[in-house]
């Protein structure tokens, strides 16, 4: 959000705490009044399969209806900079995939993080693991087509995170 504000944009961080609830639709018309772009970065408050699916289906539907009523161009899902670029670009009415610059098995990223923070636990690969109800396979969490790639590799992100702590 800071990047968008630095670029002269007015930004509203909408959440249930600010009176905007994508699940119930509460506050959506007011939050979107006068908006030109919506950047949806919502995440489910639950990891239970059915609850996750319901969250994304319901919130996405409520957002799309409210956005259409407000006449907004929709900009979809390193993240802040890419989201800001996409949000300020001409409307695409579609999806822009974003990803980090590194590709590795998820357990490798977790192991590197745990080591960096001094956590002695071991990250173990679980081929039966589920993510939002779906089976996590080698290419499950990576973009399949063209994607905008970030520039901050995990080790750099870890260094910055530790410096900020």
Secondary structure as the mmCIF struct_conf table of DSSP 4:
data_model
#
loop_
_struct_conf.conf_type_id
_struct_conf.id
_struct_conf.beg_label_comp_id
_struct_conf.beg_label_asym_id
_struct_conf.beg_label_seq_id
_struct_conf.end_label_comp_id
_struct_conf.end_label_asym_id
_struct_conf.end_label_seq_id
HELX_RH_AL_P HELX_RH_AL_P1 UNK A 2 UNK A 6
TURN_TY1_P TURN_TY1_P1 UNK A 7 UNK A 8
BEND BEND1 UNK A 15 UNK A 15
HELX_RH_3T_P HELX_RH_3T_P1 UNK A 16 UNK A 18
TURN_TY1_P TURN_TY1_P2 UNK A 19 UNK A 19
TURN_TY1_P TURN_TY1_P3 UNK A 22 UNK A 24
TURN_TY1_P TURN_TY1_P4 UNK A 26 UNK A 27
HELX_RH_AL_P HELX_RH_AL_P2 UNK A 28 UNK A 32
TURN_TY1_P TURN_TY1_P5 UNK A 33 UNK A 34
BEND BEND2 UNK A 36 UNK A 36
STRN STRN1 UNK A 37 UNK A 39
BEND BEND3 UNK A 45 UNK A 45
BEND BEND4 UNK A 48 UNK A 48
HELX_RH_AL_P HELX_RH_AL_P3 UNK A 49 UNK A 70
TURN_TY1_P TURN_TY1_P6 UNK A 71 UNK A 71
STRN STRN2 UNK A 73 UNK A 75
HELX_RH_AL_P HELX_RH_AL_P4 UNK A 79 UNK A 88
BEND BEND5 UNK A 89 UNK A 89
HELX_LH_PP_P HELX_LH_PP_P1 UNK A 90 UNK A 91
BEND BEND6 UNK A 93 UNK A 93
STRN STRN3 UNK A 94 UNK A 94
STRN STRN4 UNK A 98 UNK A 99
BEND BEND7 UNK A 101 UNK A 101
HELX_RH_AL_P HELX_RH_AL_P5 UNK A 106 UNK A 116
TURN_TY1_P TURN_TY1_P7 UNK A 117 UNK A 118
HELX_LH_PP_P HELX_LH_PP_P2 UNK A 121 UNK A 123
TURN_TY1_P TURN_TY1_P8 UNK A 127 UNK A 128
STRN STRN5 UNK A 130 UNK A 131
TURN_TY1_P TURN_TY1_P9 UNK A 132 UNK A 133
STRN STRN6 UNK A 134 UNK A 135
TURN_TY1_P TURN_TY1_P10 UNK A 138 UNK A 141
BEND BEND8 UNK A 142 UNK A 142
BEND BEND9 UNK A 144 UNK A 145
STRN STRN7 UNK A 148 UNK A 149
BEND BEND10 UNK A 151 UNK A 151
HELX_RH_AL_P HELX_RH_AL_P6 UNK A 154 UNK A 164
#
